[in-house]
């Protein structure tokens, strides 16, 4: 190991000694979602979200928590609302925020974020990147929750009740 370098916040970081036997360990997350499917109203709603994230050493828990919530919101929008619609000429007909649906506050339940794991020995601070962890896993978790609720597997986004009824 190298010499420890003190930081202003009282922590000391020691650069890792890189060996050929160490494998890089990327960040990962597991997302658990509960959905409700209402065939009378034609809605699919996310009711509950729990995300367990291994981001190594979390340097600022408040901003990391917000980063994950933002990714979850983006993932909900991607899974249930967002779609590029084109006309017969290929022109996008929903090219403005007036026509393109995105997730808003009413679409998002309270999100529980749990940080797990240990500092990454391959980096000086022990941190891992968490920027894309939430947005990539949430649509798949929603698709699995819809499958669990309806028995119908939907493999294209956005997941709509029309697709569930058509494929069911």
Helices and strands as residue ranges (DSSP letters): E 4-6, E 12-14, E 28-38, E 43-54, H 61-80, G 105-107, E 111-116, H 133-150, H 161-167
